[in-house]
Structure formats: structure tokens, C-alpha cells
């Protein structure tokens, strides 16, 4: 799961539901289920190399960033190989009816981290001066088993099972199953993808689940301390345990890409296949009906250079997880209380409710870009995206037109959010290198949704140094520096409802969230 | 353990037993792979075409055009890849692995397949003056700096012969990278093995590489 994936969860619900992680814990307690929401960065995996015989650098500049050939490999359904299938059967028309490789593409991915916060965040349960421990090992931060590779000669899959150190549980993670075919001259490649993470299917690295930087542990920008995270567009928040989608794509002449995918609610951890108020609480909300996602990109490769410019559009009907109770529900609950012989105090205090019609509508428009120089000794990339989001809040939940018996959730009928991510990378001989990344988010002021003065703004940089002794082992030193962390995004802030005991914290600054990360990533 | 639990375990064991028995039977029943089934069409489809195109006409200039290439050259290179004797970076990253499972018959068949594909139609030179200079280098070399003309081995129309590859119509970037790797000056040591090419590219300049590749790409 990328940082962005975590970012917008808090934004999706009310102030009362800041933390998806708390939600996960709640789900775990309610269901006693190990199937909680987890997700990890997906990377290059050795099974691809074992299947194809290609070295990592054929498909990756530095994992997980793809080269032009890597994009082609993914869009061809992960099927490339020259190894004869171990088992093959054909029908009367000489068409394959069975095609099994001689080895299943299983990999282990592991990620360890050590995080040190600039300042110890407040204790979620105790008043100041109590505070949390400010540095921890994430050991493992994430540990995954992945199947990656061909399933038949035209079908391939990435299927990941992950132990998430923060959730403390094992769950189904990223999945992408593809069917792919091409014209006889190979100029047109097309395919179908079924996946559970919007943007996981993408092949460029300026936006979405594979956006660079991609090493995320528990910094504020990648999910943060429990109860806090930086805000971002919903585009990056629809991941495993929340959605699943089926889409079709076409890639022409290694340059023009077009994709159309429709996502639908796929909430994990519930006791039944329907989404109800409990699963809303666990996941920070749920998708309503189908969310169409369109993606277009143009790439041009010359010599060691590759450049891409792309755009995407997403429309989401989102049922927020909010503490809303309608007057009708209140009446019914009170009537039930009277019938039970306990009238008086309202017996029904909803934490989350599922209300027909209480739906927020998001429209996300993005432009992303990527330039790569993938030379024999030097690798340079410059990539990023700008995403503009328009969020039309449900009339039922907006202060001016609020219809409930509890408190309204949003100040504005329409909120907007704009996020900019710019990243530059340099690596020498695929052994040493690093990156600098800048993220800035701004938006309309909505005090009810965001607390304080209502600003959802954040601004931070990530500095990373990498040492890659082998291509499947990476040692990482990262420093995140925050200039702006507005209102509820900050664990230190008085208005953050997840930290009701934090009043009294003196001298709060965005820089309190600065974080050192020492990381180890490896796969085999 | 209550009855329900015990019964469940017994049931699970029975099911597992049945599954394993069925699996074993299924594995025996399947036809083992016949090497001949994995012929040229499947290889081109599953592997070669991803970079070199279905008919040997690659889109990316990093990968050479193979259509109408000399069959002996393709065969020789595939054998070099398979025995890991050609060590330029792209050979290592891509072709060592791709060629590792090929047998001699497959190599020969692939060479025949690609060499018999129609040659690619070429664009006109973007810079005719540069191409003219390239033509002169190709035909006459640069005698004062001990660079022989390419024509002697690669033929009057750069069509190649036997193990000397066709150069006409090849991607300009690909040719330039190969010349740099033979020369080794920019690529930090001679990366592509060939005693002949090492010798003739020893003194070649970047301008001359640009000229001769412009000429060949448009020929």
C-alpha cells in the first residue's frame, strides 16, 4: 500500500473516524477474523525473472519503477517466457487447453523498518504529558507471499498475501489478474484486468499505487501514527479490502495507452457479502454502485530515454462512514427503548450508519508525467502528478441542509482538493542513489470535516538514500520533513478527534511529524 | 473436542485424501510436454515478439530489427547469448535469459523465421548531408585514422553476408549504441565482443558514428 492509499481514508469519513487502522482493529475484534485490510508496496519479484530469464534491469530501472520493456511485459499479462511449459495440452484446433509452467512463481517479499519521530505523539488514551513511544522497529513492517507470473499462455496474475506489522494480522493484499492478446504484427496489445486496487494495474510511476517514492512504513504521510495521516485524493485510497474492478485496455505501438475500468465495493472482513454499518466502520466507508475509471497515456521512447504524459478520470459515489442518525431512526430507536422499558436517555448513539442517500460524489482528474533516462551507468527519473478532486457532499450531511438528529459532518456542499507530487531520482550503476520528492496538498476550508480552521492542506518532502548491494535487496535511509500538516491530519493537533486527551500539548508545529526511517527491503 | 469438531476433522481428512488421489491420477493422465510443440510460432508469440515484433520489426530503437537479417548471424548471436559469451548490458539483461532454454533446432528455426521476413521500409534521411558523409565513411572508411570502410564485410548495400549482419534499415539508436560498445570509449570498456569491430571502431568519433548510423538507418 502506498502512502497515498492511507492518505485519504481519514478524509472519507467524519472526524470521528480518523483512522482506518483503528477500524481494522475494530473489525478484528468484531469478527475475530484474520482477513483484515492490509496492503503493501508491490515490487519486482524474482518469479518474473525465473520465468522469463530476464535480469531485473530488463523490466526495472530500480524496483518498482518499470522500464519500457517492463511496461510491455505487464501489459502482456506477465506471460513472457521461453521455457517450454511442463504440461501442455491442445484441442483439435491446436489451441492450448492447458499450459502449465514447470515452476509456480512464488516469492517472498519482506520489508523491515525503524522509525524515529521528531517528537513523541500524544497518548491516545491519556492526557498530556503522557505520550507515545517515539521510535519503533517495524519488524517485519510487511511480509508477503506472492504468486507472480503466467497462469496460462495468455493469462497471468499477481496475487499477494501479506502479514501487516501494524495491523498484526495476515490478509489478502494486492491482486491483479490479466488476460492479454495482441494483433499478429504485435502493434496492438489489448487485455482485461481484474484487480482489487485502483491504479495497481498501471504501468507508469508518477501516480497511484506504484508512485515513487514507494518505501512507506509508519510515517505520517504513509498512514501515520494511529489516528492520523495526511489527506489526499480518493484516487489513491481505493485498495484491497475496499474495492475490486474489471477493466479493459489497449496499447498501440508501444506508445498510446487507453484503459477503462469499473470498480465496485468489495469490503473485506465482514460476516456477510453485504456492506452494512459495521463494515463501513471497519473500512472508513464503502463504494456505492460502480466507479468508472478512465486512463490515457502517451509514451515515446528514444535511445535510453523514455517520456510519458498521461491523464486519468475517476468518478466515485462514496458512502461515508459517519456518525449520522436520521430523525426517523432516532424516533424508531427511542420507540424501541420505550417498548423495552428504558425510556429517557437516547439509547441509540450511532457510531456509523448506513443511510440511503447519504452519498458523497467525487470527481478526480489527474495529469501525470514521467521522464526516464535508463543508461548503462546512470539512471535518472523525473516524475509526478497533479490531481484535482471535486467532492460533492451529501445534502443530508452538510450543515446548511442537515436532516439528521446528530451533528452535521460537512460545512460545505462542495469541497475541492488539489495534490501535487514531484519526484526526482538518480542512481549510479544500480547500486547507489536516492530521491527527493515534494508533495503539496491544498483544498477548500471545511471546519466540520477537517477540524480547526478547516484546511486540509499539507506539504512535505521525502529525502531518501538507497544502497542496493544486490538488485533484490535495498537498504534505505529516509527523512520526511513536514512544513504544513493542517488540523485533523496532525496527531498533535487539538482538533484531532482521535486524540481527545491531547489538549495541553504545547508548541505544536508541522515539523513535530518529521520522521527518520531506516529500512530494509528484500524479495526472493 | 466435541462430536461436531471430530466429525469435521474426519471429513476434512477424507476430502484431502480424495483430492490427493484425484490429483495424482490427474497428473498421470496429462500428456507430458512434447518439445516439438514449442516451436517457432510459440516462441515468437510468447517471447521474441515482445521486443522484436511479430515479424522482426521492433518498435523500440533499443531492440534491433531482425527482419531480413542474415540467418547465420542470428544463429551465431543466439548461440553466443546462450553460452553467455556476448556480454554487453542488454545481452546480459535480456538475451542471456531468453536464450538459455533454446536448443540448436529452435535457434536454427528462429534464424530462418526472422531472416525470411520482409525487410522493413525505411524513412528518408532526416539530414541528407549527414547521410552523405555517412555513406562516404561506410564505403571508404577514414584512412587517415585507420578506419576501414564497412562495405568490405557488410556488403555494398549493407545487406550483410553470412555472419556479418545486415545493417541497412536498422534502428539508428541501436547501431549507435553497438558502435559505442565496440569502441568502448563512452561505455567504459569494450562491452561487446568482436576483435574485428574493436579494431575498426578504435578511433571513430561521435560525429562519425552519427553520420554512418544516419546513412544506414535510411538505407
Interface residues (C-beta under 8 A of the other chain):
Chain A: X49 X52 X53 X54 X55 X57 X58 X68 X69 X72 X73 X76 X79 X80 X81 X82 X83 X84 X85 X86 X87 X88 X89 X90 X98 X153 X182 X184 X185 X186 X187 X253 X254 X255 X301 X302 X303 X304 X376 X377
Chain B: X30 X31 X32 X33 X34 X35 X37 X38 X42 X43 X45 X46 X47 X49 X50 X51 X53 X54 X55 X57 X59 X60 X61 X62 X89 X92 X93 X94 X96 X97 X98 X99 X100 X101 X102 X173 X176 X177 X187 X188 X191
